[in-house]
Amino acid sequence: MSKAMLIDTTRCIGCRACQVACKSWHNLPGERTEFSDTWTNPKFLDSNNYTRIIFKEIDKPGGQLSWHFISRRCMHCNDPACASVCPVGALQKLENGPVVYDDARCIGCRYCMMACPFQVPKFEWGSAVPLVRKCDFCADRIAINLAPSCATACPSEALLFGDRNALLKEAHRRIGAHPAKYYPEVYGEKTVGGTSKLYLTAVSFDELGLTHQGFRTDLGNIPYGIYGREWMSKVPWIALTVGGLAVGLHYFNQRRAEVQSQKSQESQEGKED
Amino acid sequence: MAEKVEKWYPGEGKLTPARTILYVILMVGIISAAARLFLGLGATTNLNDAYPWGLWISFDVLSGVALAAGGFTMAAAIYIFNLKKFEPLLRPAKLSAFLGYLVFVVGLFFDLGQPWRIWHPMVMWNPHSVLFEVSWCVMLYTTVLGIDIFIFALERWKKYEWVAFLRNLYLVLVVAGVMLSTLHQSSLGALFLLMPEKMSDLWASRAIGPLFFCSAVIGGMSVVILESLISSWAYKRQAELKLLSSFSKGLGIALLVYFAMKVTDLYARGATVWVLDKAHFFFYLELFGTVALPAILLSFSEVRHSIKGLYWAAGLSAFGVVLNRFNVSLTSYGGYRQFSYFPSFIEIIVTLSLIAGGILIFDWGTRYLPIYKSELSGGTH
């Protein structure tokens, strides 16, 4: 059964306990934080930060503000582009949900970072022997029937861990029960072929203005890996066609040249006669 | 014959100013590359999470391979299309192609996060990955080119029975080379099939594979012309103008075909072409300045028959291929990323030193190996 996480952003209170829990489970170093134009900290996902909460203020009519707290991390696609493009198969989608990364295989080509439609994989730029880092859905915890550390730490049940089908049902139940509270779409249900992270939001991601921060709404429902696999399925045929044509044309053109030179010889001999 | 080769060119073995500059660049580059190995990519390059691929991928990998397409293009012209008159251009083309792939491999070595794992794709397979296919094709094709160069060396060492044996296999080598090149030249474009959402409309095409293949042929042909002109200038020989004029007709046709492909593709996808911004500036420069313009130039017989004209036409088309690779892999993302990227000093100097190293080895190769027509000892494969 594929596991998933329902991220109900309307329940999130922005306490960042998930960020702390993630760091302690993965043994990631703490960092000095900085003030910026938003309350979001850290400002980007990187090799030491697998998850972060984006704080978003949206103007409401009448001079009011509304707060939105969006937890960002690897989406754990059902058919991940990163796993499809990795030349050495270092990234893999596990049957029970997580997309995991094998340190021992990676060559550091960074194609996964280019291909991920959510811009999730990050590189250890500070290291002389860098590897790729991202949220692993606490695959080690799931393997022993524990919930991921972030979900365990969340005090407001904004991160709900469970079976994907059951969580989808629950998400649609919530939308149906509180149509005024939710944007009527579960982000991740169908996006790029479906993901293991399912988002409920109060307004659309377009309105939240997060399309450049990993929550694009124009991605469509087709997994991006398909484009590469489609190309790869043609490769053997291209090879055979080009190889066959090359051999055929070689003999054809050689023979034609021979015939031509023979003809010109014959016509010359004819003239001599 | 071989004794003649040893004292063939004026200034041979001397440390001319040009060679001195190349050696200096190479030395600084080697030091920079060592710094990159010990300090890591983050400390020595301007690459970051927003720009995981930079100058080294755009130039050393994508442009380098496209410009090294001369080897298979010439082999196909001569052995498959039986255009035997171009034979004098084959050996230099093979040597420069081999060096192009060496630049690629060395450049990639420094670009990888885990360089010493460069062999992993050989044993760890992911047949879904375009990059997996590219790495296999490049590995095999570099081997094919290596055998070609090895045959030249065997001739130099007068191991004629070995040469005769290997020449029996030439059709296998030619067909393998053409097949592998067709695959990886187009697949380098197909790498970008997976990221249409991040790319500018101008380059995010489903036809990027065939487009890359066609422009690689252009890159290979223009480098063959440039390389022939430059080496006859550098070694003070007569340029093979008659042959090059005839060859440049082919380049003109390839440019026209490519232009038609580009326009058809843009029209079919309904891309917004007439806007003024940075991406469109580079796009206009690429399509009109480096595809249409050299095609028009080459349609004039006066241009095809003048050394200066050929320099300009071939130079523009080669530059256009490089510009296209930079556009696809960098410019295209300008509207998507929140940051901008410009390569660091170390990135630039490592790339420059790869070029310098390539030229130095080519220089050495032309002096040591039987590369040019006058030195051939019989067969030409």
Interface residues (C-beta under 8 A of the other chain):
Chain A: F44 L45 D46 A81 S84 V85 C86 P87 V88 G89 A90 R105 C106 I107 G108 C109 R110 Y111 M113 M114 A115 P117 Q119 K122 F123 E124 W125 G126 S127 A128 V129 P130 L131 V132 H212 R216 D218 L219 Y224 G225 Y227 G228 R229 E230 W231 M232 V235 I238 A239 V242 G243 A246 V247 L249 H250 N253 Q254 R256 A257
Chain B: L37 F38 L39 G40 L41 G42 A43 L47 N48 D49 P52 W53 A76 Y79 I80 F81 N82 K84 D111 L112 G113 Q114 P115 R117 I118 H120 P121 M124 W125 N126 P127 H128 S129 V130 L131 F132 E133 V134 S135 L171 V174 V175 V178 M179 T182 L183 S186 S187 A190 L191 L193 L194 M195 P196 E197 K198 G209 Y336 Q338
